[in-house]
Amino acid sequence: MTLLSIDPGNIESAFVLYDGQRPTLFGKWDNRTILRWLTVGEHGAERCAIETMKPRGMAMSFEAMQTQLWAGRFMQAWYERTGGE
């Protein structure tokens, strides 16, 4: 099973593509590039894990809110491409 893991940021996001034994691709790309990559499906991943934040009862910065928005966009792109999982 190939797993794609994404650590979203407000401008760029880190990712790792893991084939079950070792990372096959990793890096930090512009969010729009990752979104296109997810939409087209060139990654070949069977599963996807996207980090999100939990509420902690404190005010959030604009950058943190933008990061959450990107996480949601990544989730939506994955879901639309694969139907879930």
C-alpha positions as CSV (number, residue, x, y, z in Angstrom):
1,M,0.0,0.0,0.0
2,T,1.3,3.4,-0.9
3,L,0.6,6.2,1.6
4,L,0.7,9.9,0.9
5,S,1.1,12.0,4.1
6,I,0.7,15.8,4.0
7,D,1.7,18.4,6.7
8,P,-0.1,21.5,5.5
9,G,1.2,25.0,5.8
10,N,-0.4,28.3,4.9
11,I,1.8,28.8,1.8
12,E,3.8,25.6,1.4
13,S,3.2,22.1,2.6
14,A,5.5,19.2,3.3
15,F,4.7,15.7,2.1
16,V,6.0,12.1,2.0
17,L,5.0,9.3,-0.4
18,Y,5.7,6.0,1.4
19,D,5.6,2.6,-0.4
20,G,5.3,0.5,2.7
21,Q,9.0,0.1,3.1
22,R,10.6,3.4,2.5
23,P,9.9,7.0,1.4
24,T,9.9,7.2,-2.4
25,L,9.3,10.9,-2.7
26,F,9.3,13.8,-0.2
27,G,9.6,17.5,-0.2
28,K,8.0,20.8,0.5
29,W,5.9,22.3,-2.3
30,D,3.7,25.3,-2.9
31,N,0.1,24.5,-1.8
32,R,-1.3,25.1,-5.3
33,T,1.2,22.5,-6.8
34,I,0.2,19.9,-4.2
35,L,-3.5,20.6,-4.9
36,R,-3.0,20.0,-8.6
37,W,-1.0,16.9,-7.9
38,L,-3.8,15.5,-5.7
39,T,-6.4,16.4,-8.3
40,V,-4.6,14.8,-11.2
41,G,-3.6,11.7,-9.2
42,E,-0.1,11.4,-10.5
43,H,1.2,10.4,-7.0
44,G,-0.1,6.8,-7.2
45,A,-1.1,6.7,-3.5
46,E,-3.8,4.4,-2.3
47,R,-4.3,6.2,1.0
48,C,-3.8,9.7,2.2
49,A,-3.1,11.2,5.7
50,I,-3.5,14.9,6.1
51,E,-2.5,16.6,9.4
52,T,-5.1,19.0,11.0
53,M,-5.2,21.1,14.1
54,K,-7.4,20.6,17.1
55,P,-9.1,23.5,18.9
56,R,-7.4,24.4,22.1
57,G,-9.6,27.2,23.4
58,M,-7.2,29.9,22.3
59,A,-7.2,32.5,19.5
60,M,-5.8,31.3,16.2
61,S,-3.6,33.3,13.9
62,F,-4.5,34.2,10.4
63,E,-1.7,31.8,9.2
64,A,-3.1,29.0,11.3
65,M,-6.6,29.5,9.8
66,Q,-5.1,29.6,6.3
67,T,-3.3,26.3,7.0
68,Q,-6.7,24.7,8.1
69,L,-8.3,25.9,4.9
70,W,-5.6,24.3,2.8
71,A,-5.9,21.1,4.8
72,G,-9.6,21.1,3.9
73,R,-8.9,21.8,0.2
74,F,-6.4,18.9,0.1
75,M,-9.0,16.6,1.8
76,Q,-11.7,17.6,-0.8
77,A,-9.3,17.0,-3.7
78,W,-8.4,13.6,-2.4
79,Y,-12.0,12.7,-1.8
80,E,-13.2,13.8,-5.2
81,R,-10.4,11.9,-6.9
82,T,-10.7,8.6,-4.9
83,G,-14.2,8.6,-3.3
84,G,-12.7,8.6,0.2
85,E,-10.2,6.5,2.0
